[in-house]
């Protein structure tokens, strides 16, 4: 059992509707030590891959991406979920269904921040159905860049996102994969990796 699986078992909670509540350390309140360990683990798993940019989506992936960007010493770019007054009209745009928010969202990256010369490591906190990751892949493609890999903290293996991305040929590394969880018994099991 790895450090993240232990943390999920000690501090996580399963909610009805296939929700894994880990916001007390991963994506609302941030445990910096756990973030550091996640970033280090992902860096070691992708040590053989050249990376010029880290790309994530706001807001929950930013903490992991920032720590990973520091390890790689490369810029971190995050896709915004809403156009803002200070964003340019010149941007890449894609869309995704947010499992957490239960709605479709448009995501944007200003064109100056991704280019055809970039080798991009996509990073996020949780992978469910893969919609957010597919939106980021679409943005990298629009820029003409290369997806170097996809790094995830927690993959929900009982959902299809990881399987689909692997079948599409992407290198996907998840620090932990939840195989099953039951909100009535509060049990969580993990896939052996």
Backbone bond lengths (Angstrom), bond angles and torsions (degrees), N, CA, C in turn:
res aa  C-N    CA-C-N  psi(-1)  N-CA   C-N-CA  omega(-1)  CA-C   N-CA-C  phi
1 X - - - 1.447 - - 1.534 108.50 -
2 X 1.338 116.83 129.48 1.457 119.24 -178.14 1.535 111.30 -89.32
3 X 1.326 115.85 174.21 1.463 122.41 -175.18 1.524 112.58 -58.06
4 X 1.329 117.66 -37.03 1.460 120.58 -177.22 1.524 111.06 -74.67
5 X 1.317 117.33 -37.82 1.463 120.33 175.54 1.525 110.67 -61.94
6 X 1.325 116.86 -42.57 1.470 120.55 177.40 1.523 110.87 -61.37
7 X 1.326 116.99 -42.26 1.464 121.38 -179.70 1.527 110.76 -65.26
8 X 1.329 117.07 -41.28 1.465 120.52 178.57 1.522 110.01 -62.63
9 X 1.318 117.36 -44.46 1.465 120.48 -179.66 1.526 111.91 -65.96
10 X 1.320 117.47 -35.83 1.463 118.91 -177.80 1.528 112.87 -82.01
11 X 1.342 117.97 -34.71 1.463 120.39 -172.45 1.526 114.98 -118.17
12 X 1.332 117.76 -10.90 1.463 120.54 -177.01 1.511 112.20 -85.59
13 X 1.328 113.96 166.03 1.460 120.98 178.75 1.526 107.58 -144.92
14 X 1.317 116.28 140.58 1.461 120.95 177.64 1.521 108.37 -97.32
15 X 1.328 115.94 128.45 1.459 121.27 178.10 1.526 109.51 -109.24
16 X 1.300 115.66 156.17 1.463 121.00 176.99 1.527 109.29 -57.87
17 X 1.324 116.61 144.18 1.460 121.24 179.68 1.512 112.97 93.08
18 X 1.334 116.98 21.91 1.464 122.03 176.46 1.531 112.54 65.18
19 X 1.332 115.73 36.81 1.462 121.81 -180.00 1.526 109.17 -104.15
20 X 1.326 115.99 127.14 1.456 121.99 173.54 1.523 106.85 -102.41
21 X 1.324 115.86 110.78 1.464 121.15 -176.81 1.525 108.86 -89.34
22 X 1.317 115.17 103.70 1.465 122.40 178.78 1.529 110.02 -129.98
23 X 1.328 114.47 26.46 1.462 119.26 -176.91 1.521 113.13 -73.84
24 X 1.330 117.29 -9.29 1.459 119.82 178.43 1.535 112.50 -77.11
25 X 1.344 117.49 -9.19 1.467 119.22 176.27 1.513 113.96 -141.32
26 X 1.341 118.96 -15.27 1.463 119.76 -172.62 1.515 114.72 -112.13
27 X 1.325 118.58 -39.85 1.455 116.98 -170.48 1.530 116.60 -144.11
28 X 1.308 117.69 20.50 1.467 120.88 168.02 1.527 106.88 -139.67
29 X 1.313 115.29 -60.55 1.464 121.10 164.74 1.525 105.40 -97.99
30 X 1.317 116.54 133.32 1.460 119.69 -173.47 1.520 110.79 -109.66
31 X 1.324 115.21 124.03 1.458 121.67 173.15 1.527 106.42 -87.12
32 X 1.316 115.89 104.57 1.460 121.21 -173.21 1.535 111.13 -61.42
33 X 1.327 117.05 -36.63 1.465 119.86 178.36 1.516 112.36 -62.33
34 X 1.337 116.58 -42.58 1.475 120.77 177.37 1.527 109.77 -65.65
35 X 1.341 117.65 -41.56 1.465 120.66 178.38 1.522 110.48 -59.98
36 X 1.325 115.65 -42.27 1.468 120.44 179.55 1.529 109.98 -61.63
37 X 1.336 116.68 -43.55 1.468 120.34 179.50 1.531 111.25 -65.26
38 X 1.335 117.15 -41.31 1.471 120.68 178.63 1.527 109.72 -61.54
39 X 1.331 116.50 -47.56 1.470 120.42 -179.98 1.522 111.24 -60.97
40 X 1.320 117.16 -43.41 1.471 120.74 178.95 1.519 111.59 -62.87
41 X 1.324 116.25 -41.39 1.469 120.30 179.04 1.530 110.82 -63.97
42 X 1.328 117.01 -44.77 1.464 119.61 179.65 1.530 110.78 -66.26
43 X 1.319 117.79 -38.93 1.473 120.56 177.86 1.530 110.08 -60.82
44 X 1.343 116.70 -41.53 1.469 118.65 -179.76 1.526 111.30 -68.37
45 X 1.310 117.30 -35.35 1.473 119.82 179.71 1.527 112.67 -70.99
46 X 1.326 117.06 -27.07 1.460 120.87 -179.87 1.530 111.63 -109.61
47 X 1.317 117.24 24.78 1.475 120.94 -176.27 1.529 112.71 -64.02
48 X 1.325 117.21 -21.07 1.463 121.41 -178.38 1.531 113.05 -92.04
49 X 1.331 116.88 4.61 1.461 121.03 -173.26 1.528 110.35 -114.46
50 X 1.350 118.45 127.48 1.457 119.32 174.16 1.534 110.24 -70.26
51 X 1.317 116.14 133.75 1.466 121.89 -178.40 1.522 108.30 -132.19
52 X 1.348 116.34 126.93 1.462 120.19 176.97 1.525 112.33 -108.37
53 X 1.343 117.48 -17.89 1.462 122.01 178.17 1.530 108.54 -147.80
54 X 1.325 114.49 148.81 1.465 122.40 169.66 1.522 105.73 -107.23
55 X 1.325 117.71 131.84 1.466 122.16 -179.66 1.516 109.66 -123.92
56 X 1.325 115.73 132.54 1.458 121.69 175.49 1.519 108.60 -139.72
57 X 1.318 115.52 -174.51 1.459 121.69 179.67 1.522 107.55 -123.50
58 X 1.330 116.22 143.39 1.461 116.86 -179.97 1.522 110.96 -69.14
59 X 1.288 118.94 147.61 1.446 125.54 1.66 1.531 110.16 -114.57
60 X 1.308 116.74 -23.87 1.468 119.96 -168.67 1.522 114.66 -67.97
61 X 1.300 118.97 -24.76 1.461 120.36 -179.32 1.522 114.01 -82.51
62 X 1.323 117.19 -10.50 1.469 120.58 -172.34 1.523 112.31 -64.34
63 X 1.325 118.17 -40.93 1.474 119.88 -177.21 1.526 111.27 -61.89
64 X 1.329 116.69 -47.43 1.467 120.43 179.49 1.531 109.70 -64.77
65 X 1.325 116.36 -45.35 1.464 120.77 -178.40 1.527 111.47 -60.40
66 X 1.326 116.99 -40.55 1.459 120.64 -178.83 1.529 111.16 -64.82
67 X 1.331 116.02 -44.28 1.468 118.70 178.55 1.526 111.16 -65.74
68 X 1.326 116.45 -37.86 1.458 120.30 178.57 1.533 110.69 -68.96
69 X 1.322 116.68 -40.28 1.459 120.55 176.46 1.521 111.58 -60.25
70 X 1.328 115.91 -36.41 1.460 120.12 176.89 1.528 111.00 -64.95
71 X 1.328 117.35 -40.97 1.466 120.79 178.53 1.530 111.76 -65.80
72 X 1.329 116.22 -40.49 1.473 120.80 178.75 1.525 112.54 -80.46
73 X 1.338 116.31 -18.30 1.457 122.57 -173.69 1.528 111.38 58.81
74 X 1.347 114.32 47.97 1.462 121.89 177.61 1.531 108.78 -131.30
75 X 1.326 117.11 160.49 1.465 120.31 178.29 1.532 112.14 -66.50
76 X 1.324 114.65 150.38 1.462 122.97 174.41 1.523 107.28 -110.37
77 X 1.326 116.07 130.23 1.458 122.26 177.83 1.521 106.95 -118.20
78 X 1.321 116.89 136.48 1.458 117.30 173.48 1.516 110.65 -124.49
79 X 1.321 113.98 138.66 1.460 121.00 177.94 1.521 107.89 -75.22
80 X 1.310 115.73 131.29 1.461 121.38 177.44 1.526 109.14 -88.21
81 X 1.323 114.91 146.56 1.456 119.95 -179.12 1.523 113.17 -90.46
82 X 1.316 116.26 -8.17 1.461 120.45 175.72 1.519 108.26 -143.02
83 X 1.308 115.68 143.41 1.456 119.52 174.64 1.524 107.75 -68.48
84 X 1.324 116.05 140.97 1.454 120.53 -179.57 1.527 109.93 -117.38
85 X 1.325 115.70 166.29 1.461 120.95 -177.69 1.524 111.85 -62.48
86 X 1.323 117.02 -30.03 1.468 118.55 -177.64 1.522 113.67 -94.47
87 X 1.330 117.69 2.15 1.467 118.94 176.41 1.528 109.21 -84.61
88 X 1.302 114.86 150.30 1.464 119.47 -178.69 1.527 109.92 -80.97
89 X 1.314 115.00 163.59 1.466 119.44 174.56 1.513 110.36 -75.43
90 X 1.322 116.08 -16.36 1.450 122.43 -177.11 1.531 109.49 -89.86
91 X 1.325 116.93 87.21 1.462 120.17 -174.72 1.522 111.15 -144.24
92 X 1.325 113.93 157.03 1.456 121.31 171.45 1.521 106.58 -85.81
93 X 1.327 115.36 141.49 1.463 119.50 -177.59 1.523 109.99 -136.20
94 X 1.318 115.16 138.42 1.453 121.37 173.86 1.522 107.53 -143.36
95 X 1.305 117.06 -177.59 1.467 119.93 -179.82 1.523 109.64 -143.23
96 X 1.321 113.32 157.20 1.465 119.70 -179.03 1.516 109.39 -153.22
97 X 1.317 115.31 154.32 1.454 120.59 170.40 1.517 106.97 -90.77
98 X 1.321 116.76 125.68 1.454 121.83 179.53 1.520 109.61 -89.04
99 X 1.343 116.40 114.78 1.463 121.34 178.05 1.525 110.44 -61.87
100 X 1.327 116.09 -40.08 1.467 121.11 -177.91 1.520 111.99 -69.07
101 X 1.342 115.86 -44.17 1.471 119.57 -176.85 1.520 113.21 -91.76
102 X 1.336 116.08 -8.22 1.466 121.45 178.31 1.532 113.39 56.66
103 X 1.341 114.74 42.93 1.460 118.96 177.25 1.523 109.95 -157.14
104 X 1.330 115.71 162.30 1.455 121.37 175.31 1.527 109.12 -79.79
105 X 1.315 115.33 139.66 1.466 120.63 177.74 1.519 109.16 -132.17
106 X 1.325 115.61 144.98 1.461 121.26 170.73 1.516 107.08 -91.91
107 X 1.315 116.56 142.72 1.465 120.92 178.91 1.522 109.00 -125.63
108 X 1.342 114.55 145.82 1.455 121.29 -172.53 1.522 111.58 -133.46
109 X 1.320 115.50 144.09 1.465 122.47 168.03 1.520 106.64 -135.03
110 X 1.319 117.15 127.52 1.465 120.85 177.67 1.531 109.44 -64.20
111 X 1.308 116.06 135.78 1.470 121.67 -174.18 1.522 115.24 -55.62
112 X 1.326 120.19 -34.98 1.469 118.06 -179.61 1.536 114.48 -62.07
113 X 1.337 118.54 -15.89 1.462 120.64 -173.05 1.522 114.77 -93.90
114 X 1.320 118.19 -7.18 1.471 122.10 174.45 1.516 108.56 -137.48
115 X 1.330 116.58 141.03 1.457 119.38 -179.94 1.526 110.93 -141.73
116 X 1.308 115.05 176.18 1.462 121.40 -178.44 1.526 112.45 -68.41
117 X 1.322 117.78 -16.10 1.469 120.31 179.61 1.530 112.60 -89.78
118 X 1.319 117.37 -3.36 1.471 120.35 -175.41 1.523 113.24 -82.75
119 X 1.324 113.69 136.86 1.466 122.91 169.81 1.529 104.85 -107.21
120 X 1.324 116.36 109.09 1.461 122.69 -164.31 1.525 111.60 -107.33
121 X 1.319 114.99 127.41 1.458 121.46 171.38 1.523 107.19 -98.12
122 X 1.328 115.95 115.49 1.464 122.11 178.71 1.522 108.07 -86.28
123 X 1.337 116.07 133.76 1.458 121.50 -175.84 1.528 109.44 -133.80
124 X 1.340 115.97 141.22 1.467 119.55 173.14 1.520 109.59 -152.42
125 X 1.314 115.28 164.29 1.464 120.01 -177.12 1.518 112.04 -78.01
126 X 1.328 117.42 -46.50 1.467 121.89 -176.24 1.521 109.46 -132.37
127 X 1.318 116.72 137.27 1.462 122.99 174.61 1.519 108.12 -114.66
128 X 1.323 116.75 118.57 1.466 121.92 176.96 1.532 108.28 -109.49
129 X 1.315 116.57 -89.53 1.465 120.35 -178.95 1.528 113.35 -94.08
130 X 1.313 117.36 -6.15 1.459 120.82 175.02 1.519 115.53 87.56
131 X 1.302 118.01 7.01 1.467 120.96 -177.44 1.534 112.20 -62.49
132 X 1.337 117.17 -47.03 1.470 120.04 -179.22 1.524 110.54 -63.38
133 X 1.323 116.94 -43.71 1.463 120.33 -179.99 1.525 110.33 -63.49
134 X 1.323 117.95 -41.15 1.464 120.00 177.88 1.532 111.54 -63.05
135 X 1.326 117.52 -36.48 1.462 120.04 176.58 1.534 110.37 -63.95
136 X 1.332 116.72 -40.20 1.469 120.17 178.54 1.525 111.34 -68.15
137 X 1.324 116.91 -39.56 1.469 120.65 175.49 1.531 109.85 -59.42
138 X 1.323 116.78 -43.05 1.458 121.75 178.94 1.533 110.92 -60.45
139 X 1.317 116.74 -40.98 1.461 120.83 179.49 1.533 110.70 -66.21
140 X 1.332 117.33 -42.23 1.474 120.21 176.92 1.526 110.03 -61.32
141 X 1.323 117.07 -42.14 1.480 120.81 178.33 1.523 111.24 -62.31
142 X 1.332 116.48 -43.56 1.467 120.02 178.39 1.525 110.98 -58.09
143 X 1.327 116.42 -36.96 1.465 121.03 179.76 1.525 112.03 -76.58
144 X 1.346 116.91 -12.21 1.458 120.84 -177.85 1.516 113.15 82.19
145 X 1.347 116.96 9.06 1.458 121.49 -179.48 1.515 112.16 -81.94
146 X 1.332 114.81 -177.15 1.458 121.95 -178.70 1.527 108.94 -116.71
147 X 1.329 116.39 135.75 1.457 120.95 172.97 1.527 107.36 -82.57
148 X 1.330 116.16 109.65 1.463 121.21 -179.15 1.519 111.49 -75.44
149 X 1.338 115.82 -27.98 1.455 121.11 -179.49 1.513 109.85 168.72
150 X 1.320 114.24 176.39 1.463 121.68 179.75 1.522 107.63 -130.66
151 X 1.332 116.69 121.32 1.455 122.31 179.97 1.526 110.36 -113.05
152 X 1.310 116.20 126.10 1.467 122.30 -176.04 1.521 109.16 -125.80
153 X 1.318 116.67 140.82 1.465 119.54 174.61 1.529 109.62 -74.05
154 X 1.342 116.85 -58.41 1.465 121.61 -176.11 1.523 109.36 -125.72
155 X 1.311 116.17 116.54 1.467 121.90 174.42 1.518 108.91 -99.38
156 X 1.316 116.10 130.81 1.458 120.71 176.13 1.532 106.77 -90.05
157 X 1.335 115.18 94.54 1.458 121.79 -172.86 1.504 114.75 -65.80
158 X 1.329 117.68 -19.99 1.452 120.91 178.94 1.528 111.50 -77.97
159 X 1.343 116.67 -7.76 1.451 121.28 174.36 1.529 107.74 -105.42
160 X 1.312 117.57 170.64 1.467 121.28 -166.32 1.524 116.29 -91.04
161 X 1.324 118.99 -7.85 1.460 120.23 -172.26 1.516 114.61 -55.99
162 X 1.329 116.88 -49.75 1.465 120.41 -178.55 1.512 112.57 -63.70
163 X 1.315 116.64 -44.26 1.468 121.08 179.84 1.525 110.44 -60.30
164 X 1.323 116.76 -46.00 1.466 120.86 -178.17 1.527 110.88 -63.43
165 X 1.325 117.40 -46.39 1.470 120.29 -179.18 1.521 111.69 -62.58
166 X 1.331 116.66 -39.77 1.471 119.38 178.17 1.525 110.59 -67.57
167 X 1.325 117.72 -40.26 1.475 120.77 177.76 1.522 111.22 -63.88
168 X 1.331 116.88 -30.53 1.466 120.98 177.94 1.532 111.93 -76.41
169 X 1.326 116.32 -4.89 1.459 120.37 175.03 1.518 115.60 95.59
170 X 1.319 118.12 7.07 1.458 120.15 179.19 1.522 110.71 -80.70
171 X 1.313 114.81 144.23 1.454 120.11 173.46 1.528 107.08 -81.49
172 X 1.316 115.46 111.00 1.460 122.58 -177.60 1.513 108.73 -117.29
173 X 1.324 115.80 123.74 1.459 122.08 177.46 1.520 108.09 -120.72
174 X 1.328 116.04 122.13 1.460 121.60 177.56 1.523 108.41 -115.42
175 X 1.333 115.84 131.56 1.456 119.42 -179.94 1.515 110.06 -61.60
176 X 1.327 116.59 -39.11 1.458 121.12 174.08 1.524 109.74 -143.71
177 X 1.322 115.19 148.07 1.465 120.76 177.11 1.525 107.86 -123.03
178 X 1.329 115.27 117.29 1.461 120.68 175.96 1.523 107.00 -78.00
179 X 1.313 116.45 120.30 1.469 121.22 -179.81 1.526 111.35 -83.37
180 X 1.323 115.48 -48.21 1.473 120.66 179.55 1.510 109.19 -147.08
181 X 1.333 115.11 152.66 1.457 120.52 173.18 1.514 108.70 -150.97
182 X 1.328 115.56 147.89 1.460 121.68 -176.18 1.520 108.61 -134.59
183 X 1.312 116.18 118.52 1.463 119.85 -176.14 1.523 112.11 -72.46
184 X 1.316 117.78 -26.66 1.473 120.05 -179.50 1.530 110.99 -71.12
185 X 1.326 117.13 -40.59 1.469 120.75 -178.34 1.525 112.40 -99.68
186 X 1.335 116.95 -7.70 1.466 123.04 -177.25 1.528 111.75 57.50
187 X 1.341 115.30 37.40 1.462 119.70 177.91 1.527 109.75 -101.49
188 X 1.317 114.87 142.96 1.453 122.83 178.71 1.517 107.27 -134.97
189 X 1.346 116.65 129.57 1.459 119.41 174.68 1.533 107.81 -121.65
190 X 1.330 114.64 152.75 1.451 121.47 -174.57 1.522 110.47 -117.91
191 X 1.337 114.84 148.98 1.453 121.21 175.79 1.522 109.44 -78.10
192 X 1.308 115.92 136.01 1.468 119.65 175.15 1.525 108.27 -72.44
193 X 1.322 116.31 137.67 1.470 121.00 -178.41 1.513 109.81 -121.36
